[in-house]
Amino acid sequence: MTTQPVRYGTYGSSLRDLPRLRDHRRLRVSSWDRTGGNEDRLTVRPGETHTLAEISGAGSINHIWITVAPAAGDGPDSSDRDHLRKLVLRVFWDGADTPSVLVPLGDFFGVGHARTVNFASLPLQMSPEDGKGLNSFFQMPFADGARFEITSECDQDVWFYYYIDYDAFDELEEGLGRFHACWNRENPTGGAPEEGRTNPEHLFGGENTTGEGNYTILETTGRGHFVGCVLNVTNLRQTNEWNWYGEGDDMIFVDGESWPPSLHGTGTEDYFNTAWCPSQSYSSMYHGITLPGGENWSGQISLYRFHIEDPVTFRQSIRVTIEHGHDNRRSDDVSSTAYWYQEHVADWLTLPEVTERLPRIG
């Protein structure tokens, strides 16, 4: 009797597909205590890089769980209260020398500003207590090995607990992209002077007919599809007047198209599937506001939008952008994490130095 090789398969992970019998093997790499004790963690010292998992052959990562804490605590006086921006996650596919995931740990799991908060989306979740249980359910296939690394740029030891769950296959068929994630920041974005303008003129006036000066969430080449992002804003405008940080249109340029792109939106809150200058926390499968900011939209904001049902495909290139305020008139601290799949492993991912990643204080 001839048996077919075990591969990624045509089934999904929905409730409808759960009864479908499967032949792959489910495996895990975790931080369990090999002595049989209860010290189920790594201790990652300042400057160290640890290999969390080195997997051979073909397979697909289907779940990651992580929780971390500075060994000496992360209270208000700790030099490592921003440890989620000081810990860097790197993931390599198919023996590549360059990472396909290069993101500060906390940002990868869906909330910026080195903060955690309870929320639930389809691919990413932060779970109690206080959002410190970090979960990813993104599917991450590979044909010839996967490697996960964590690097600490903290000032003190960090306790690091993790699971990396995956399916093992005999081979990986063609047509499956490799998962990627990257981080970006403009601190601050280039805005426009307010002198001589009323508040409504500054926030709503002007014309952007080129897309130049937009904040860039992702720019890459090749074939693939964009599957979402997290956008973080620290409102830097000090005023008692109406101080909405949004009104920035999303503009996604596919395969080198010029302005106006085929995917041109109508405002920041609209791209994130909310409305009317939201100031409330909200989370759903595909979009949400994990940090809504303070009074008059002050302080730190974090939003997410996942293109699970509507991935943005590209054959040659993609540039995902959004205005920082209408006509790019606002000057705020903006950062983002982009998630996408592409045919070949990207070799251009970079990450700013740790001092350039830390969130603003206050």
C-alpha positions as CSV (number, residue, x, y, z in Angstrom):
1,M,0.0,0.0,0.0
2,T,1.3,3.4,-1.0
3,T,1.1,6.2,1.6
4,Q,1.0,9.9,0.8
5,P,3.7,12.1,2.5
6,V,2.5,14.1,5.5
7,R,2.3,17.8,4.5
8,Y,0.7,21.0,5.5
9,G,-2.6,19.8,4.0
10,T,-5.7,21.4,2.6
11,Y,-7.6,21.6,5.9
12,G,-7.8,24.7,8.1
13,S,-8.3,25.0,11.8
14,S,-11.9,26.0,12.0
15,L,-14.6,24.2,14.0
16,R,-15.9,22.7,10.8
17,D,-12.5,21.1,10.1
18,L,-11.9,19.7,13.5
19,P,-13.4,16.3,12.8
20,R,-11.0,15.8,9.8
21,L,-8.5,13.1,10.7
22,R,-4.8,14.1,10.3
23,D,-1.5,12.4,10.1
24,H,1.0,14.9,11.2
25,R,2.7,14.8,14.6
26,R,2.3,17.6,17.2
27,L,5.5,18.6,19.0
28,R,6.7,21.2,21.5
29,V,9.8,23.0,22.6
30,S,9.4,24.6,26.1
31,S,11.4,25.9,29.1
32,W,10.4,23.0,31.3
33,D,12.9,22.1,34.1
34,R,14.9,19.1,32.8
35,T,15.8,18.1,36.4
36,G,12.1,17.4,37.1
37,G,11.9,20.3,39.4
38,N,9.8,23.5,39.2
39,E,12.3,25.9,37.8
40,D,10.5,25.9,34.5
41,R,12.3,28.9,33.0
42,L,15.4,30.3,31.4
43,T,17.3,33.0,33.2
44,V,18.4,35.4,30.5
45,R,21.3,37.7,31.6
46,P,22.0,41.2,30.2
47,G,23.5,41.0,26.7
48,E,22.8,37.3,26.3
49,T,21.2,35.6,23.3
50,H,19.4,32.3,23.9
51,T,18.2,29.9,21.3
52,L,14.7,29.0,22.4
53,A,14.1,26.4,19.7
54,E,16.1,24.8,16.8
55,I,13.8,22.6,14.8
56,S,14.9,20.5,11.8
57,G,12.9,19.4,8.8
58,A,9.5,20.7,7.7
59,G,6.7,21.8,9.8
60,S,4.5,24.8,10.9
61,I,4.5,26.7,14.2
62,N,0.9,27.0,15.4
63,H,1.2,28.4,18.9
64,I,3.6,30.4,21.0
65,W,3.1,31.2,24.7
66,I,5.6,33.4,26.6
67,T,5.7,35.2,29.9
68,V,8.6,37.1,31.3
69,A,9.6,39.2,34.3
70,P,12.8,40.9,35.5
71,A,14.2,38.7,38.3
72,A,14.5,41.8,40.6
73,G,11.0,43.1,39.7
74,D,9.8,45.8,37.3
75,G,8.4,48.4,39.7
76,P,8.4,52.2,39.1
77,D,12.0,52.5,40.2
78,S,13.3,49.6,38.1
79,S,15.7,50.4,35.2
80,D,14.0,47.5,33.4
81,R,10.4,48.5,33.6
82,D,10.5,48.7,29.8
83,H,11.9,45.2,29.5
84,L,9.3,44.3,26.7
85,R,11.1,46.8,24.4
86,K,14.6,45.6,25.6
87,L,13.9,41.9,24.8
88,V,14.2,41.2,21.1
89,L,12.6,38.2,19.3
90,R,14.3,36.8,16.2
91,V,12.9,33.9,14.1
92,F,14.8,32.3,11.2
93,W,13.3,30.0,8.5
94,D,14.9,27.3,6.3
95,G,18.5,27.9,7.5
96,A,18.5,31.6,6.6
97,D,21.2,33.8,8.1
98,T,18.9,36.7,8.4
99,P,15.7,36.8,10.6
100,S,12.2,36.9,9.2
101,V,10.9,38.1,12.5
102,L,12.8,40.9,14.2
103,V,10.6,42.7,16.8
104,P,10.7,43.8,20.4
105,L,9.0,41.0,22.4
106,G,6.0,43.0,23.7
107,D,5.3,44.6,20.4
108,F,5.2,41.3,18.6
109,F,2.3,40.2,20.8
110,G,0.1,43.1,19.9
111,V,0.5,46.0,22.3
112,G,3.1,48.8,22.1
113,H,4.8,51.1,24.6
114,A,6.3,48.1,26.6
115,R,2.9,47.5,28.2
116,T,0.6,44.6,28.6
117,V,-3.2,44.6,28.9
118,N,-5.8,41.8,28.7
119,F,-7.1,41.5,25.1
120,A,-8.1,38.8,22.6
121,S,-7.8,38.8,18.8
122,L,-7.8,35.8,16.5
123,P,-4.0,35.6,16.0
124,L,-2.6,37.4,19.1
125,Q,-3.8,37.5,22.7
126,M,-2.5,38.9,26.0
127,S,-4.1,37.0,28.9
128,P,-4.4,37.4,32.7
129,E,-2.7,38.3,34.9
130,D,-2.7,41.9,33.5
131,G,-2.0,40.7,30.0
132,K,1.3,39.0,31.0
133,G,0.4,35.7,29.3
134,L,1.6,36.4,25.7
135,N,0.1,34.2,22.9
136,S,0.4,33.9,19.2
137,F,-1.7,31.6,17.0
138,F,-0.2,32.8,13.6
139,Q,0.6,29.8,11.4
140,M,4.3,29.8,10.5
141,P,5.3,27.0,8.0
142,F,8.9,26.1,7.1
143,A,10.4,23.6,4.7
144,D,13.9,23.1,6.2
145,G,14.2,24.1,9.8
146,A,13.2,26.9,12.2
147,R,15.2,28.8,14.8
148,F,13.9,31.1,17.6
149,E,16.2,33.4,19.5
150,I,15.7,35.9,22.3
151,T,18.2,38.6,23.1
152,S,18.2,40.6,26.3
153,E,19.3,44.3,26.3
154,C,18.0,44.6,29.9
155,D,20.1,45.8,32.8
156,Q,19.3,42.8,35.0
157,D,18.4,39.1,34.7
158,V,15.1,38.2,33.2
159,W,13.0,35.1,33.9
160,F,11.7,33.7,30.6
161,Y,9.0,31.0,30.3
162,Y,7.8,29.7,27.0
163,Y,6.1,27.1,24.8
164,I,6.6,26.8,21.0
165,D,4.1,24.3,19.6
166,Y,4.4,23.0,16.0
167,D,3.2,20.4,13.6
168,A,6.0,18.2,12.0
169,F,5.6,17.2,8.3
170,D,7.5,15.0,5.9
171,E,7.8,17.9,3.5
172,L,6.2,21.3,2.8
173,E,4.4,21.7,-0.5
174,E,4.9,24.7,-2.8
175,G,2.7,27.8,-2.5
176,L,3.1,28.5,1.2
177,G,4.7,31.9,2.2
178,R,7.0,32.4,5.1
179,F,5.8,34.4,8.1
180,H,7.5,37.8,8.7
181,A,7.2,40.6,11.2
182,C,9.1,43.9,11.5
183,W,9.0,47.0,13.8
184,N,9.3,50.7,12.8
185,R,9.3,54.0,14.6
186,E,9.3,57.7,13.9
187,N,9.9,59.7,17.0
188,P,8.5,62.3,16.3
189,T,6.9,62.3,12.9
190,G,7.4,65.3,10.8
191,G,4.4,67.6,11.3
192,A,3.4,71.1,10.2
193,P,3.6,74.3,12.3
194,E,0.3,75.5,13.9
195,E,1.0,79.2,13.8
196,G,-1.7,81.2,12.0
197,R,-4.2,78.3,12.0
198,T,-7.2,77.6,14.1
199,N,-7.4,74.2,15.7
200,P,-9.9,72.8,13.1
201,E,-7.6,74.1,10.3
202,H,-4.6,72.4,11.8
203,L,-6.4,69.1,12.4
204,F,-8.6,68.9,9.3
205,G,-7.1,71.3,6.7
206,G,-4.7,70.7,3.9
207,E,-4.5,68.4,0.9
208,N,-2.3,65.3,0.5
209,T,-2.2,64.4,-3.2
210,T,1.0,62.4,-3.2
211,G,1.3,60.3,-0.1
212,E,4.7,61.7,0.6
213,G,5.5,62.1,4.2
214,N,3.1,59.3,5.3
215,Y,4.3,57.0,8.1
216,T,5.5,53.7,6.7
217,I,4.3,50.5,8.4
218,L,5.8,48.1,5.9
219,E,7.8,48.3,2.7
220,T,9.0,45.1,1.0
221,T,9.5,43.5,-2.4
222,G,8.6,40.1,-3.8
223,R,5.4,38.1,-3.8
224,G,3.2,37.7,-0.7
225,H,0.4,39.2,1.3
226,F,0.1,41.7,4.2
227,V,-1.9,40.3,7.1
228,G,-2.1,43.2,9.5
229,C,-0.4,45.6,11.9
230,V,-0.3,47.2,15.3
231,L,0.0,51.0,15.4
232,N,1.2,52.9,18.5
233,V,0.9,56.6,19.1
234,T,2.2,58.8,21.9
235,N,0.3,62.1,21.7
236,L,2.9,64.8,21.9
237,R,0.7,67.8,21.3
238,Q,0.2,69.8,24.5
239,T,-3.1,71.7,24.3
240,N,-6.4,72.2,26.0
241,E,-8.1,72.3,22.6
242,W,-9.6,69.2,20.9
243,N,-6.6,67.0,20.5
244,W,-7.6,64.0,18.4
245,Y,-4.5,62.1,17.1
246,G,-6.2,60.6,14.1
247,E,-7.7,61.7,10.7
248,G,-4.7,60.1,8.9
249,D,-5.8,58.1,5.8
250,D,-4.3,54.7,5.2
251,M,-2.7,54.3,1.8
252,I,-1.5,50.9,0.6
253,F,0.6,51.0,-2.6
254,V,0.7,47.6,-4.3
255,D,3.2,46.6,-7.0
256,G,4.6,50.1,-7.5
257,E,1.4,51.9,-8.2
258,S,1.4,55.7,-7.9
259,W,-0.9,57.9,-5.9
260,P,-3.8,57.4,-5.4
261,P,-3.3,53.8,-4.5
262,S,-6.1,51.2,-5.1
263,L,-6.4,50.9,-1.3
264,H,-7.0,54.5,0.0
265,G,-8.8,54.9,3.3
266,T,-10.7,57.7,5.0
267,G,-9.1,58.0,8.4
268,T,-7.1,56.4,11.2
269,E,-10.1,55.1,13.2
270,D,-11.7,53.9,10.0
271,Y,-8.8,51.7,9.0
272,F,-8.9,50.1,12.4
273,N,-12.6,49.5,11.9
274,T,-13.8,51.9,14.6
275,A,-15.5,55.2,14.3
276,W,-16.0,58.8,15.6
277,C,-12.7,59.4,17.4
278,P,-12.9,56.4,19.8
279,S,-11.7,56.8,23.4
280,Q,-12.7,53.3,24.6
281,S,-10.8,50.0,24.9
282,Y,-12.1,47.3,22.7
283,S,-10.9,44.0,21.3
284,S,-12.3,41.6,18.7
285,M,-11.0,38.9,16.3
286,Y,-9.7,41.3,13.7
287,H,-9.4,44.8,15.1
288,G,-9.3,46.6,18.4
289,I,-8.0,49.4,20.7
290,T,-5.9,48.0,23.5
291,L,-4.8,51.4,24.8
292,P,-7.2,54.2,24.1
293,G,-5.2,57.0,25.6
294,G,-6.2,59.3,28.4
295,E,-8.4,62.4,28.6
296,N,-8.5,64.3,25.3
297,W,-6.6,61.3,23.7
298,S,-3.5,62.1,25.7
299,G,-0.7,59.8,26.3
300,Q,-0.2,56.3,24.9
301,I,-2.5,54.7,22.3
302,S,-2.3,51.2,20.7
303,L,-4.5,49.8,18.0
304,Y,-4.5,46.6,15.8
305,R,-6.0,45.5,12.5
306,F,-5.6,42.0,11.2
307,H,-6.3,41.1,7.5
308,I,-7.3,37.5,8.2
309,E,-10.3,37.4,5.9
310,D,-8.9,40.1,3.6
311,P,-5.1,39.7,3.1
312,V,-3.6,42.4,0.9
313,T,-1.8,40.5,-1.9
314,F,1.2,41.7,-3.9
315,R,3.2,40.3,-6.7
316,Q,6.2,42.6,-6.8
317,S,6.1,45.0,-3.9
318,I,4.0,46.6,-1.2
319,R,4.2,49.8,0.8
320,V,1.7,50.1,3.7
321,T,1.5,53.7,4.9
322,I,-0.8,56.0,7.0
323,E,-0.9,59.7,7.4
324,H,0.0,61.1,10.9
325,G,-2.9,63.4,11.2
326,H,-4.7,64.7,8.1
327,D,-2.1,65.9,5.5
328,N,0.6,64.7,7.9
329,R,0.2,67.7,10.0
330,R,0.6,66.0,13.4
331,S,4.0,65.5,15.1
332,D,3.6,62.5,17.4
333,D,5.7,59.5,18.5
334,V,4.5,56.7,16.2
335,S,5.6,53.1,16.1
336,S,4.3,49.9,14.5
337,T,4.6,46.2,14.0
338,A,3.7,44.7,10.6
339,Y,2.9,41.1,9.9
340,W,3.0,39.5,6.5
341,Y,3.8,36.3,4.4
342,Q,6.1,36.3,1.4
343,E,7.4,33.8,-1.0
344,H,11.1,34.2,-0.1
345,V,12.7,35.1,3.1
346,A,13.3,38.8,3.4
347,D,16.9,39.9,4.1
348,W,16.4,43.5,4.9
349,L,14.9,43.6,8.4
350,T,16.6,45.9,10.9
351,L,15.9,47.1,14.4
352,P,16.9,50.5,16.1
353,E,19.3,50.4,19.0
354,V,17.6,49.8,22.4
355,T,17.8,53.5,23.4
356,E,15.8,54.3,20.2
357,R,13.1,51.8,21.1
358,L,12.3,52.8,24.7
359,P,8.9,54.4,25.2
360,R,8.6,58.0,26.4
361,I,8.2,58.5,30.1
362,G,5.1,60.3,31.4
